[in-house]
Amino acid sequence: MGTFHYGTDAAFDIDDLTLAHLSAIIVAKLRRGEAFTLTIAGIEGRETLWVHPTANLRCAFTTNEQHGLDRDRLDEMMRSTHRGSGLTIEPVRTAMPVAVAA
């Protein structure tokens, strides 16, 4: 589980593979000077950020592994940045333990 840092106060836990894709999208957009909205949905709600060339951004990965990027996923994410609602990152769903009857 990596962390996406926005500014000096906001940090969001995002799985490393999704974070790698997000990082590639951010780099591509900001190289062109293009801003976009990024919504990070979580269990307790969602937060929308304005990603722009002067924003203080940092992606911290939990491993040194270079994640392979899925071209189809990147294309869909990039298309999302052009929509009015912007790009949305969904929370990571983890399996909940099954209760065992006593």
N, C-alpha and C positions, 0 to 999 in steps of 0.2 A: 504494500500500500504506500504510494507516494503522496506528496503534498504539493498542491498548487498554492503559491503565495501571491497575493494581490495587495500591493501597497505594503505598509509596515504592520498592519493590524489584522488582516484577513488571511486565513489559511484553510484550505479545504483538502480533506483526504480523498484521493482518487486512486484507483488501482493503476499500477505502473503501465500496463498496456494502453489503457485509455489516456493516461497522462502523456505517453509518448505520441499518440495521435494528436492530442490537443496541442502539444508543444509544436509539432510540425505545422499545424494549421495556423497557430499564432505567428510563427516565424514567417510563413508565406504571406499572411495578411499584412503584417507590420513592415515587411520589406517593401511592400507596395504602398505603404502609408495609409492603409485602409483600417478603419476602426470598425468594431462590431460589438454586439451584445452577447454575453455569455451567461447563461443561466445554469447554476449548479443546483440540482434538485437533491434534497436530502430527506431523511426520515422525518425531521421536524419542520419541513417547509422547503422553501427555495430562496435563492439569492441571485439577483441579476447584476452583473458587472459590466461596465463599459470598458472594453479592451481597446486601447489606443496607443499610438506610437510613444507617448511620453509616460505611459503607465509603468510603475515599478512592479515587474513580474518575475517570478522565479519558480522553476519546476524542480523539486527535489525527489529523486528516485530512491527506492530502498535498496536497489541492487545496482551493480555495475553492468549488468546484462544489457546489451543493445537489443531492443525489441524490434522484431520485424513489423513493418507497417503494412496494413491491408489497403491496397489501392481503392477498392470499392468503399471501404469505410471512410477513407480520407475524402473521396469525392462527395459522399453524402454529407459529411461534416462541413465541407467547404460550401456546398449548396445551401446548407442550413444558415450559414453566416449571412447570406444574401436575403433571407426572409425577414419579415418585420419582427418576428419573435426572436430571431437570432439563433445561435447554437445553444442547445441544451445538453448538458451532461447529466445522465441519470445516476442515481446512487447505486453503489455495488450492493447486490442482494446476496446475503449469506444465508445458508440453511440454518434454521433454528433447530435445536435439539428436540427430539420427540419425547414427550413425557411418557414415562412408563408407569402403568397402573400398579399399585402395591398389592 
